[in-house]
């Protein structure tokens, strides 16, 4: 049972890693990072339930990770909106300079 959770988390993490490394749109990159964080959360909950000593520790860490991810998304989207207003693009290739 644990192996199916770990396989699913590995697949989700690989999809997120592919999206973060290959896509040019900053919104897609942020979504890919969230997908990788969700894969980590799945691992935490699976090990919490099926570990040697089942406890709520993994689920508590998962809630902490979810709250950090929500804060990261709020800051990331605010930065993207500011960059879009300043430059008119959201491609990560265009963000190599601080000022133009």
C-alpha positions as CSV (number, residue, x, y, z in Angstrom):
1,X,0.0,0.0,0.0
2,X,2.8,2.4,0.8
3,X,4.5,1.8,-2.5
4,X,1.5,3.0,-4.5
5,X,1.5,6.3,-2.6
6,X,5.2,6.7,-3.1
7,X,4.9,5.9,-6.8
8,X,2.1,8.4,-7.2
9,X,4.2,11.1,-5.3
10,X,7.2,10.3,-7.5
11,X,5.1,10.7,-10.7
12,X,3.6,14.0,-9.4
13,X,7.1,15.3,-8.5
14,X,8.5,14.4,-11.9
15,X,5.7,16.1,-13.7
16,X,6.2,19.2,-11.5
17,X,9.9,19.2,-12.1
18,X,9.5,18.9,-15.8
19,X,7.1,21.8,-15.8
20,X,9.3,24.0,-13.7
21,X,12.4,23.3,-15.8
22,X,10.9,23.4,-19.3
23,X,8.1,25.9,-19.4
24,X,8.6,29.6,-20.1
25,X,5.4,31.0,-18.6
26,X,6.0,32.1,-14.9
27,X,2.4,31.1,-13.9
28,X,3.1,27.5,-15.2
29,X,6.4,27.4,-13.3
30,X,4.6,28.4,-10.1
31,X,1.9,25.8,-10.6
32,X,4.7,23.2,-11.2
33,X,6.4,24.2,-7.9
34,X,3.0,23.7,-6.2
35,X,2.7,20.3,-7.8
36,X,6.1,19.3,-6.4
37,X,5.1,20.5,-2.9
38,X,1.9,18.5,-3.1
39,X,4.0,15.4,-3.9
40,X,6.1,16.0,-0.8
41,X,2.8,16.4,1.2
42,X,1.6,13.1,-0.1
43,X,4.9,11.5,1.0
44,X,4.6,13.0,4.4
45,X,1.1,11.8,4.9
46,X,1.9,8.3,3.5
47,X,4.9,7.9,5.8
48,X,2.8,9.2,8.7
49,X,0.2,6.6,8.2
50,X,2.2,3.6,7.1
51,X,5.5,4.3,8.9
52,X,7.1,2.2,11.6
53,X,5.4,4.2,14.3
54,X,2.2,5.7,12.9
55,X,1.5,9.2,14.2
56,X,0.2,12.6,13.3
57,X,3.6,14.1,12.8
58,X,3.7,13.8,9.0
59,X,0.2,15.3,8.8
60,X,1.2,18.3,10.9
61,X,4.2,18.9,8.8
62,X,2.0,18.6,5.7
63,X,-0.3,21.3,7.1
64,X,2.7,23.5,7.7
65,X,3.9,22.9,4.2
66,X,0.5,23.8,2.8
67,X,0.5,27.1,4.7
68,X,4.0,28.0,3.5
69,X,3.0,27.1,-0.1
70,X,-0.1,29.4,0.2
71,X,2.2,32.3,1.4
72,X,4.6,31.5,-1.4
73,X,1.8,31.7,-4.0
74,X,0.5,35.0,-2.7
75,X,4.0,36.6,-2.9
76,X,4.8,35.0,-6.2
77,X,1.6,36.1,-7.9
78,X,2.0,39.6,-6.5
79,X,5.5,39.8,-8.0
80,X,4.2,38.4,-11.3
81,X,1.5,41.1,-11.4
82,X,4.0,43.8,-10.7
83,X,6.4,42.5,-13.4
84,X,3.5,42.2,-15.9
85,X,2.4,45.8,-15.3
86,X,6.0,47.0,-15.7
87,X,7.0,44.9,-18.8
88,X,3.9,43.4,-20.2
89,X,5.2,39.8,-20.3
90,X,5.2,36.8,-18.0
91,X,7.9,34.7,-19.7
92,X,10.8,33.8,-17.3
93,X,13.3,34.4,-20.2
94,X,12.5,38.1,-20.0
95,X,13.3,38.4,-16.3
96,X,17.1,38.3,-16.5
97,X,17.5,42.0,-15.5
98,X,16.2,43.9,-12.5
99,X,15.7,47.1,-14.4
100,X,15.5,48.1,-18.1
